[in-house]
Amino acid sequence: MGLEFVISILLTIILVSLENIQEHLENPFDQIGEDDINFNVEKFVERLNHKSNY
């Protein structure tokens, strides 16, 4: 009798957790989270300009 509630709550927790993981993995450039990509644009352009001079 109480098993239906436990299964539905457990399924809800699992699906919400997977949704949160998907949101965090969706955009690696948003600078929110520990797995983000930090890209210094000014330094990259400076290196490109330096290499093109040779």
C-alpha distance matrix in Angstrom:
0.0 3.8 5.5 6.4 8.1 9.7 11.0 12.3 14.0 15.4 16.8 18.3 19.9 21.3 22.7 24.3 25.8 27.3 28.7 30.3 31.9 33.2 34.8 36.5 37.9 39.0 42.1 43.9 46.7 44.9 45.7 42.1 40.6 42.1 42.6 44.9 48.3 51.1 54.1 57.4 59.1 62.5 62.8 62.0 64.6 67.1 66.7 67.0 70.2 71.5 71.0 72.5 75.7 76.5
3.8 0.0 3.8 5.5 5.5 6.5 8.9 10.2 11.0 12.5 14.5 15.7 16.9 18.6 20.3 21.5 22.9 24.7 26.1 27.4 29.0 30.7 32.1 33.6 35.2 36.5 39.5 41.1 43.9 41.9 42.5 38.9 37.4 38.8 39.5 41.8 45.3 48.1 51.1 54.3 56.2 59.4 59.8 59.1 61.7 64.1 63.7 64.2 67.4 68.7 68.2 69.9 73.0 73.8
5.5 3.8 0.0 3.8 5.4 5.1 6.1 8.5 9.9 10.4 12.1 14.1 15.3 16.4 18.2 19.9 21.0 22.5 24.2 25.8 27.0 28.5 30.3 31.8 33.0 34.4 37.5 39.1 42.0 40.4 41.0 37.6 35.9 37.1 37.5 39.9 43.3 46.2 49.2 52.6 54.4 57.7 57.9 57.0 59.7 62.2 61.6 62.0 65.3 66.5 65.9 67.6 70.7 71.4
6.4 5.5 3.8 0.0 3.8 5.5 5.3 6.1 8.6 9.9 10.6 12.2 14.3 15.4 16.5 18.3 20.0 21.2 22.5 24.4 25.9 27.0 28.7 30.5 31.8 32.8 36.0 37.9 40.7 39.0 40.0 36.5 35.1 36.7 36.9 39.1 42.4 45.4 48.2 51.5 53.1 56.6 57.0 56.0 58.5 61.1 60.7 60.9 64.1 65.5 64.9 66.4 69.6 70.4
8.1 5.5 5.4 3.8 0.0 3.8 5.5 5.2 6.0 8.4 9.8 10.5 12.2 14.2 15.4 16.4 18.2 20.0 21.0 22.5 24.4 25.7 27.0 28.8 30.4 31.5 34.4 36.3 38.9 37.0 37.8 34.2 32.9 34.7 35.2 37.3 40.7 43.5 46.4 49.6 51.3 54.6 55.1 54.3 56.9 59.4 59.1 59.5 62.6 64.0 63.6 65.1 68.3 69.2
9.7 6.5 5.1 5.5 3.8 0.0 3.8 5.5 5.2 6.0 8.5 9.9 10.6 12.2 14.2 15.4 16.5 18.4 20.0 21.2 22.6 24.4 25.9 27.2 28.7 30.2 33.2 34.7 37.5 35.7 36.3 32.7 31.1 32.5 33.0 35.4 38.8 41.6 44.7 47.9 49.8 53.1 53.4 52.6 55.3 57.7 57.3 57.8 60.9 62.2 61.7 63.4 66.5 67.3
11.0 8.9 6.1 5.3 5.5 3.8 0.0 3.8 5.5 5.1 6.0 8.5 9.9 10.5 12.1 14.2 15.3 16.5 18.2 20.0 21.1 22.5 24.4 25.9 27.0 28.3 31.6 33.2 36.2 34.7 35.5 32.1 30.5 31.8 31.9 34.2 37.6 40.6 43.5 46.8 48.6 52.0 52.2 51.2 53.9 56.4 55.8 56.1 59.4 60.7 60.1 61.6 64.8 65.5
12.3 10.2 8.5 6.1 5.2 5.5 3.8 0.0 3.8 5.5 5.1 6.1 8.7 9.9 10.5 12.2 14.2 15.4 16.4 18.3 20.0 21.1 22.6 24.5 25.9 26.8 29.9 31.9 34.6 32.9 34.0 30.6 29.3 31.1 31.2 33.2 36.6 39.5 42.2 45.6 47.1 50.5 51.0 50.0 52.5 55.1 54.8 55.0 58.1 59.6 59.1 60.5 63.7 64.6
14.0 11.0 9.9 8.6 6.0 5.2 5.5 3.8 0.0 3.8 5.5 5.1 6.2 8.7 10.0 10.6 12.2 14.3 15.3 16.5 18.4 20.0 21.2 22.8 24.5 25.7 28.6 30.3 33.0 31.0 31.8 28.2 26.9 28.7 29.2 31.2 34.7 37.4 40.4 43.6 45.3 48.6 49.1 48.3 50.9 53.4 53.1 53.6 56.6 58.0 57.7 59.2 62.3 63.3
15.4 12.5 10.4 9.9 8.4 6.0 5.1 5.5 3.8 0.0 3.8 5.4 5.2 6.2 8.7 10.0 10.6 12.4 14.3 15.5 16.7 18.5 20.2 21.4 22.8 24.4 27.4 28.8 31.7 30.1 30.7 27.3 25.5 26.9 27.2 29.5 33.0 35.8 38.9 42.2 44.0 47.3 47.6 46.7 49.4 51.9 51.3 51.8 55.0 56.2 55.8 57.4 60.5 61.3
16.8 14.5 12.1 10.6 9.8 8.5 6.0 5.1 5.5 3.8 0.0 3.8 5.5 5.1 6.2 8.6 9.9 10.6 12.3 14.3 15.4 16.5 18.5 20.2 21.2 22.4 25.6 27.4 30.4 28.9 29.9 26.7 25.2 26.8 26.6 28.7 32.0 35.0 37.8 41.2 42.8 46.2 46.6 45.5 48.0 50.7 50.1 50.3 53.6 55.0 54.4 55.8 59.0 59.8
18.3 15.7 14.1 12.2 10.5 9.9 8.5 6.1 5.1 5.4 3.8 0.0 3.8 5.5 5.2 6.1 8.5 9.9 10.5 12.3 14.3 15.3 16.5 18.5 20.1 21.0 24.0 26.0 28.6 26.8 27.9 24.6 23.4 25.4 25.6 27.3 30.7 33.5 36.3 39.6 41.1 44.4 45.0 44.1 46.5 49.2 48.9 49.1 52.2 53.7 53.4 54.7 57.9 58.9
19.9 16.9 15.3 14.3 12.2 10.6 9.9 8.7 6.2 5.2 5.5 3.8 0.0 3.8 5.6 5.3 6.1 8.6 9.9 10.6 12.3 14.3 15.4 16.7 18.5 20.0 22.7 24.3 27.0 25.1 25.8 22.3 20.8 22.6 23.0 25.0 28.5 31.3 34.3 37.5 39.3 42.6 43.0 42.2 44.8 47.3 47.0 47.4 50.5 51.9 51.6 53.2 56.2 57.2
21.3 18.6 16.4 15.4 14.2 12.2 10.5 9.9 8.7 6.2 5.1 5.5 3.8 0.0 3.8 5.6 5.1 6.2 8.7 10.0 10.6 12.4 14.4 15.6 16.6 18.3 21.4 22.8 25.8 24.5 25.3 22.1 20.3 21.7 21.5 23.8 27.1 30.1 33.0 36.4 38.1 41.5 41.7 40.7 43.4 45.9 45.3 45.7 48.9 50.2 49.7 51.3 54.4 55.2
22.7 20.3 18.2 16.5 15.4 14.2 12.1 10.5 10.0 8.7 6.2 5.2 5.6 3.8 0.0 3.8 5.4 5.1 6.2 8.7 9.9 10.5 12.4 14.4 15.4 16.3 19.5 21.5 24.4 23.0 24.3 21.3 20.1 21.9 21.5 23.2 26.3 29.4 32.0 35.4 36.8 40.3 40.8 39.6 42.1 44.8 44.4 44.5 47.6 49.2 48.6 50.0 53.2 54.1
24.3 21.5 19.9 18.3 16.4 15.4 14.2 12.2 10.6 10.0 8.6 6.1 5.3 5.6 3.8 0.0 3.8 5.5 5.0 6.2 8.7 9.8 10.6 12.5 14.4 15.3 18.0 20.0 22.6 20.7 21.9 18.6 17.7 19.9 20.0 21.4 24.8 27.5 30.3 33.5 35.0 38.4 39.0 38.1 40.5 43.1 43.0 43.2 46.3 47.8 47.6 48.9 52.0 53.1
25.8 22.9 21.0 20.0 18.2 16.5 15.3 14.2 12.2 10.6 9.9 8.5 6.1 5.1 5.4 3.8 0.0 3.8 5.4 5.1 6.3 8.7 10.0 10.8 12.5 14.2 16.9 18.3 21.1 19.5 20.2 17.0 15.4 17.1 17.1 19.1 22.5 25.4 28.3 31.6 33.4 36.7 37.0 36.2 38.8 41.3 40.9 41.4 44.5 45.8 45.5 47.1 50.2 51.1
27.3 24.7 22.5 21.2 20.0 18.4 16.5 15.4 14.3 12.4 10.6 9.9 8.6 6.2 5.1 5.5 3.8 0.0 3.8 5.4 5.1 6.2 8.7 10.0 10.6 12.1 15.3 16.8 19.9 18.9 20.1 17.3 15.8 17.3 16.5 18.4 21.4 24.6 27.2 30.7 32.3 35.8 36.1 34.8 37.4 40.1 39.5 39.7 42.9 44.3 43.8 45.2 48.4 49.2
28.7 26.1 24.2 22.5 21.0 20.0 18.2 16.4 15.3 14.3 12.3 10.5 9.9 8.7 6.2 5.0 5.4 3.8 0.0 3.8 5.5 5.1 6.3 8.8 10.0 10.4 13.5 15.7 18.4 17.0 18.6 15.9 15.2 17.4 16.7 17.8 20.9 23.9 26.3 29.6 30.9 34.4 35.0 33.9 36.2 39.0 38.7 38.8 41.8 43.5 43.1 44.3 47.5 48.6
30.3 27.4 25.8 24.4 22.5 21.2 20.0 18.3 16.5 15.5 14.3 12.3 10.6 10.0 8.7 6.2 5.1 5.4 3.8 0.0 3.8 5.4 5.1 6.3 8.7 9.9 12.2 13.9 16.4 14.7 15.7 12.6 11.8 14.2 14.1 15.3 18.6 21.3 24.0 27.3 28.8 32.2 32.8 31.9 34.4 36.9 36.8 37.2 40.2 41.7 41.5 42.9 46.0 47.1
31.9 29.0 27.0 25.9 24.4 22.6 21.1 20.0 18.4 16.7 15.4 14.3 12.3 10.6 9.9 8.7 6.3 5.1 5.5 3.8 0.0 3.8 5.5 5.2 6.2 8.5 11.1 12.2 15.3 14.3 15.2 12.5 10.9 12.5 11.6 13.3 16.5 19.6 22.4 25.8 27.5 30.9 31.1 30.1 32.8 35.3 34.8 35.2 38.4 39.7 39.3 40.9 43.9 44.9
33.2 30.7 28.5 27.0 25.7 24.4 22.5 21.1 20.0 18.5 16.5 15.3 14.3 12.4 10.5 9.8 8.7 6.2 5.1 5.4 3.8 0.0 3.8 5.5 5.2 5.9 9.3 11.2 14.3 13.6 15.4 13.3 12.5 14.3 12.8 13.7 16.4 19.6 21.8 25.4 26.6 30.2 30.6 29.2 31.6 34.4 34.0 34.0 37.1 38.7 38.2 39.5 42.7 43.7
34.8 32.1 30.3 28.7 27.0 25.9 24.4 22.6 21.2 20.2 18.5 16.5 15.4 14.4 12.4 10.6 10.0 8.7 6.3 5.1 5.5 3.8 0.0 3.8 5.5 5.2 7.5 10.0 12.3 10.8 12.8 10.6 10.7 13.4 12.4 12.5 15.3 18.1 20.3 23.6 24.7 28.2 29.0 27.9 30.1 32.9 32.9 32.9 35.8 37.6 37.4 38.6 41.7 43.0
36.5 33.6 31.8 30.5 28.8 27.2 25.9 24.5 22.8 21.4 20.2 18.5 16.7 15.6 14.4 12.5 10.8 10.0 8.8 6.3 5.2 5.5 3.8 0.0 3.8 5.6 6.7 7.7 10.3 9.1 10.2 7.9 7.2 9.6 8.7 9.2 12.3 15.1 17.7 21.1 22.6 26.0 26.5 25.6 28.1 30.7 30.5 30.9 33.9 35.3 35.2 36.7 39.7 40.9
37.9 35.2 33.0 31.8 30.4 28.7 27.0 25.9 24.5 22.8 21.2 20.1 18.5 16.6 15.4 14.4 12.5 10.6 10.0 8.7 6.2 5.2 5.5 3.8 0.0 3.8 5.8 6.4 9.9 10.1 11.5 10.3 9.3 10.6 8.3 8.8 11.3 14.7 16.9 20.5 21.9 25.5 25.7 24.3 26.9 29.5 29.0 29.1 32.3 33.8 33.3 34.7 37.9 38.8
39.0 36.5 34.4 32.8 31.5 30.2 28.3 26.8 25.7 24.4 22.4 21.0 20.0 18.3 16.3 15.3 14.2 12.1 10.4 9.9 8.5 5.9 5.2 5.6 3.8 0.0 3.8 6.5 9.2 9.4 11.9 11.2 11.5 13.3 11.1 10.4 12.2 15.4 16.9 20.5 21.2 24.9 25.6 23.9 26.1 29.1 28.8 28.5 31.6 33.4 32.9 34.0 37.2 38.4
42.1 39.5 37.5 36.0 34.4 33.2 31.6 29.9 28.6 27.4 25.6 24.0 22.7 21.4 19.5 18.0 16.9 15.3 13.5 12.2 11.1 9.3 7.5 6.7 5.8 3.8 0.0 3.8 5.5 5.9 8.8 9.1 10.1 12.1 10.0 8.1 9.5 12.2 13.6 16.9 17.6 21.3 22.1 20.7 22.8 25.7 25.7 25.5 28.4 30.3 30.1 31.2 34.3 35.7
43.9 41.1 39.1 37.9 36.3 34.7 33.2 31.9 30.3 28.8 27.4 26.0 24.3 22.8 21.5 20.0 18.3 16.8 15.7 13.9 12.2 11.2 10.0 7.7 6.4 6.5 3.8 0.0 3.8 5.8 7.2 8.3 8.6 9.6 7.0 4.7 5.8 8.9 10.7 14.2 15.5 19.1 19.4 18.1 20.6 23.3 23.0 23.2 26.3 27.8 27.6 29.0 32.0 33.2
46.7 43.9 42.0 40.7 38.9 37.5 36.2 34.6 33.0 31.7 30.4 28.6 27.0 25.8 24.4 22.6 21.1 19.9 18.4 16.4 15.3 14.3 12.3 10.3 9.9 9.2 5.5 3.8 0.0 3.8 5.6 8.1 9.7 11.0 9.3 5.8 5.6 7.2 8.3 11.5 12.5 16.0 16.9 15.8 18.0 20.7 20.9 21.2 23.9 25.6 25.9 27.1 29.9 31.5
44.9 41.9 40.4 39.0 37.0 35.7 34.7 32.9 31.0 30.1 28.9 26.8 25.1 24.5 23.0 20.7 19.5 18.9 17.0 14.7 14.3 13.6 10.8 9.1 10.1 9.4 5.9 5.8 3.8 0.0 3.8 5.5 8.3 10.7 10.2 7.1 8.4 9.4 11.1 13.7 14.8 17.9 19.2 18.7 20.6 23.2 23.8 24.3 26.7 28.5 29.1 30.2 32.9 34.7
45.7 42.5 41.0 40.0 37.8 36.3 35.5 34.0 31.8 30.7 29.9 27.9 25.8 25.3 24.3 21.9 20.2 20.1 18.6 15.7 15.2 15.4 12.8 10.2 11.5 11.9 8.8 7.2 5.6 3.8 0.0 3.8 6.3 8.2 8.6 5.7 7.4 7.5 10.2 12.4 14.4 17.2 18.0 18.2 20.5 22.5 23.1 24.1 26.5 27.9 28.7 30.3 32.7 34.4
42.1 38.9 37.6 36.5 34.2 32.7 32.1 30.6 28.2 27.3 26.7 24.6 22.3 22.1 21.3 18.6 17.0 17.3 15.9 12.6 12.5 13.3 10.6 7.9 10.3 11.2 9.1 8.3 8.1 5.5 3.8 0.0 3.8 7.1 8.4 6.9 9.9 10.8 13.8 16.2 18.2 21.0 21.7 21.9 24.3 26.3 26.8 27.8 30.3 31.6 32.3 33.9 36.4 38.0
40.6 37.4 35.9 35.1 32.9 31.1 30.5 29.3 26.9 25.5 25.2 23.4 20.8 20.3 20.1 17.7 15.4 15.8 15.2 11.8 10.9 12.5 10.7 7.2 9.3 11.5 10.1 8.6 9.7 8.3 6.3 3.8 0.0 3.8 5.8 6.1 9.8 11.2 14.7 17.4 19.9 22.7 22.8 22.9 25.7 27.5 27.5 28.8 31.5 32.5 32.9 34.9 37.4 38.6
42.1 38.8 37.1 36.7 34.7 32.5 31.8 31.1 28.7 26.9 26.8 25.4 22.6 21.7 21.9 19.9 17.1 17.3 17.4 14.2 12.5 14.3 13.4 9.6 10.6 13.3 12.1 9.6 11.0 10.7 8.2 7.1 3.8 0.0 3.8 5.7 8.9 10.4 14.1 16.8 19.7 22.4 21.9 22.0 25.2 26.7 26.3 27.8 30.7 31.2 31.5 33.8 36.2 37.2
42.6 39.5 37.5 36.9 35.2 33.0 31.9 31.2 29.2 27.2 26.6 25.6 23.0 21.5 21.5 20.0 17.1 16.5 16.7 14.1 11.6 12.8 12.4 8.7 8.3 11.1 10.0 7.0 9.3 10.2 8.6 8.4 5.8 3.8 0.0 3.8 6.7 9.4 12.7 15.9 18.5 21.6 20.9 20.4 23.6 25.4 24.7 25.9 29.0 29.7 29.6 31.7 34.4 35.2
44.9 41.8 39.9 39.1 37.3 35.4 34.2 33.2 31.2 29.5 28.7 27.3 25.0 23.8 23.2 21.4 19.1 18.4 17.8 15.3 13.3 13.7 12.5 9.2 8.8 10.4 8.1 4.7 5.8 7.1 5.7 6.9 6.1 5.7 3.8 0.0 3.8 6.4 9.5 12.8 15.1 18.3 18.1 17.5 20.5 22.5 22.1 23.1 26.1 27.1 27.2 29.1 31.8 32.9
48.3 45.3 43.3 42.4 40.7 38.8 37.6 36.6 34.7 33.0 32.0 30.7 28.5 27.1 26.3 24.8 22.5 21.4 20.9 18.6 16.5 16.4 15.3 12.3 11.3 12.2 9.5 5.8 5.6 8.4 7.4 9.9 9.8 8.9 6.7 3.8 0.0 3.8 6.2 9.8 11.9 15.2 14.8 13.9 17.0 19.0 18.5 19.4 22.5 23.4 23.5 25.4 28.1 29.1
51.1 48.1 46.2 45.4 43.5 41.6 40.6 39.5 37.4 35.8 35.0 33.5 31.3 30.1 29.4 27.5 25.4 24.6 23.9 21.3 19.6 19.6 18.1 15.1 14.7 15.4 12.2 8.9 7.2 9.4 7.5 10.8 11.2 10.4 9.4 6.4 3.8 0.0 3.8 6.6 9.4 12.2 11.8 11.7 14.8 16.4 16.3 17.7 20.4 21.3 21.8 23.8 26.2 27.5
54.1 51.1 49.2 48.2 46.4 44.7 43.5 42.2 40.4 38.9 37.8 36.3 34.3 33.0 32.0 30.3 28.3 27.2 26.3 24.0 22.4 21.8 20.3 17.7 16.9 16.9 13.6 10.7 8.3 11.1 10.2 13.8 14.7 14.1 12.7 9.5 6.2 3.8 0.0 3.8 5.9 9.0 8.8 8.2 11.1 13.0 13.1 14.2 16.8 18.0 18.5 20.3 22.7 24.3
57.4 54.3 52.6 51.5 49.6 47.9 46.8 45.6 43.6 42.2 41.2 39.6 37.5 36.4 35.4 33.5 31.6 30.7 29.6 27.3 25.8 25.4 23.6 21.1 20.5 20.5 16.9 14.2 11.5 13.7 12.4 16.2 17.4 16.8 15.9 12.8 9.8 6.6 3.8 0.0 3.8 5.7 5.6 6.4 8.9 10.2 11.0 12.6 14.6 15.6 16.9 18.7 20.7 22.5
59.1 56.2 54.4 53.1 51.3 49.8 48.6 47.1 45.3 44.0 42.8 41.1 39.3 38.1 36.8 35.0 33.4 32.3 30.9 28.8 27.5 26.6 24.7 22.6 21.9 21.2 17.6 15.5 12.5 14.8 14.4 18.2 19.9 19.7 18.5 15.1 11.9 9.4 5.9 3.8 0.0 3.8 5.5 5.1 6.2 8.5 9.9 10.5 12.3 14.1 15.4 16.5 18.7 20.9
62.5 59.4 57.7 56.6 54.6 53.1 52.0 50.5 48.6 47.3 46.2 44.4 42.6 41.5 40.3 38.4 36.7 35.8 34.4 32.2 30.9 30.2 28.2 26.0 25.5 24.9 21.3 19.1 16.0 17.9 17.2 21.0 22.7 22.4 21.6 18.3 15.2 12.2 9.0 5.7 3.8 0.0 3.8 5.4 5.3 6.1 8.7 9.9 10.6 12.2 14.4 15.4 16.9 19.4
62.8 59.8 57.9 57.0 55.1 53.4 52.2 51.0 49.1 47.6 46.6 45.0 43.0 41.7 40.8 39.0 37.0 36.1 35.0 32.8 31.1 30.6 29.0 26.5 25.7 25.6 22.1 19.4 16.9 19.2 18.0 21.7 22.8 21.9 20.9 18.1 14.8 11.8 8.8 5.6 5.5 3.8 0.0 3.8 5.5 5.0 6.3 8.7 9.9 10.4 12.4 14.3 15.7 17.6
62.0 59.1 57.0 56.0 54.3 52.6 51.2 50.0 48.3 46.7 45.5 44.1 42.2 40.7 39.6 38.1 36.2 34.8 33.9 31.9 30.1 29.2 27.9 25.6 24.3 23.9 20.7 18.1 15.8 18.7 18.2 21.9 22.9 22.0 20.4 17.5 13.9 11.7 8.2 6.4 5.1 5.4 3.8 0.0 3.8 5.4 5.2 6.3 8.7 9.9 10.7 12.4 14.6 16.3
64.6 61.7 59.7 58.5 56.9 55.3 53.9 52.5 50.9 49.4 48.0 46.5 44.8 43.4 42.1 40.5 38.8 37.4 36.2 34.4 32.8 31.6 30.1 28.1 26.9 26.1 22.8 20.6 18.0 20.6 20.5 24.3 25.7 25.2 23.6 20.5 17.0 14.8 11.1 8.9 6.2 5.3 5.5 3.8 0.0 3.8 5.4 5.0 6.1 8.5 9.9 10.5 12.6 15.0
67.1 64.1 62.2 61.1 59.4 57.7 56.4 55.1 53.4 51.9 50.7 49.2 47.3 45.9 44.8 43.1 41.3 40.1 39.0 36.9 35.3 34.4 32.9 30.7 29.5 29.1 25.7 23.3 20.7 23.2 22.5 26.3 27.5 26.7 25.4 22.5 19.0 16.4 13.0 10.2 8.5 6.1 5.0 5.4 3.8 0.0 3.8 5.4 5.2 6.1 8.7 10.0 10.9 13.4
66.7 63.7 61.6 60.7 59.1 57.3 55.8 54.8 53.1 51.3 50.1 48.9 47.0 45.3 44.4 43.0 40.9 39.5 38.7 36.8 34.8 34.0 32.9 30.5 29.0 28.8 25.7 23.0 20.9 23.8 23.1 26.8 27.5 26.3 24.7 22.1 18.5 16.3 13.1 11.0 9.9 8.7 6.3 5.2 5.4 3.8 0.0 3.8 5.4 5.0 6.1 8.6 10.1 11.5
67.0 64.2 62.0 60.9 59.5 57.8 56.1 55.0 53.6 51.8 50.3 49.1 47.4 45.7 44.5 43.2 41.4 39.7 38.8 37.2 35.2 34.0 32.9 30.9 29.1 28.5 25.5 23.2 21.2 24.3 24.1 27.8 28.8 27.8 25.9 23.1 19.4 17.7 14.2 12.6 10.5 9.9 8.7 6.3 5.0 5.4 3.8 0.0 3.8 5.4 5.2 6.2 8.8 10.6
70.2 67.4 65.3 64.1 62.6 60.9 59.4 58.1 56.6 55.0 53.6 52.2 50.5 48.9 47.6 46.3 44.5 42.9 41.8 40.2 38.4 37.1 35.8 33.9 32.3 31.6 28.4 26.3 23.9 26.7 26.5 30.3 31.5 30.7 29.0 26.1 22.5 20.4 16.8 14.6 12.3 10.6 9.9 8.7 6.1 5.2 5.4 3.8 0.0 3.8 5.5 5.2 6.5 9.4
71.5 68.7 66.5 65.5 64.0 62.2 60.7 59.6 58.0 56.2 55.0 53.7 51.9 50.2 49.2 47.8 45.8 44.3 43.5 41.7 39.7 38.7 37.6 35.3 33.8 33.4 30.3 27.8 25.6 28.5 27.9 31.6 32.5 31.2 29.7 27.1 23.4 21.3 18.0 15.6 14.1 12.2 10.4 9.9 8.5 6.1 5.0 5.4 3.8 0.0 3.8 5.6 5.5 7.4
71.0 68.2 65.9 64.9 63.6 61.7 60.1 59.1 57.7 55.8 54.4 53.4 51.6 49.7 48.6 47.6 45.5 43.8 43.1 41.5 39.3 38.2 37.4 35.2 33.3 32.9 30.1 27.6 25.9 29.1 28.7 32.3 32.9 31.5 29.6 27.2 23.5 21.8 18.5 16.9 15.4 14.4 12.4 10.7 9.9 8.7 6.1 5.2 5.5 3.8 0.0 3.8 5.4 5.7
72.5 69.9 67.6 66.4 65.1 63.4 61.6 60.5 59.2 57.4 55.8 54.7 53.2 51.3 50.0 48.9 47.1 45.2 44.3 42.9 40.9 39.5 38.6 36.7 34.7 34.0 31.2 29.0 27.1 30.2 30.3 33.9 34.9 33.8 31.7 29.1 25.4 23.8 20.3 18.7 16.5 15.4 14.3 12.4 10.5 10.0 8.6 6.2 5.2 5.6 3.8 0.0 3.8 5.4
75.7 73.0 70.7 69.6 68.3 66.5 64.8 63.7 62.3 60.5 59.0 57.9 56.2 54.4 53.2 52.0 50.2 48.4 47.5 46.0 43.9 42.7 41.7 39.7 37.9 37.2 34.3 32.0 29.9 32.9 32.7 36.4 37.4 36.2 34.4 31.8 28.1 26.2 22.7 20.7 18.7 16.9 15.7 14.6 12.6 10.9 10.1 8.8 6.5 5.5 5.4 3.8 0.0 3.8
76.5 73.8 71.4 70.4 69.2 67.3 65.5 64.6 63.3 61.3 59.8 58.9 57.2 55.2 54.1 53.1 51.1 49.2 48.6 47.1 44.9 43.7 43.0 40.9 38.8 38.4 35.7 33.2 31.5 34.7 34.4 38.0 38.6 37.2 35.2 32.9 29.1 27.5 24.3 22.5 20.9 19.4 17.6 16.3 15.0 13.4 11.5 10.6 9.4 7.4 5.7 5.4 3.8 0.0
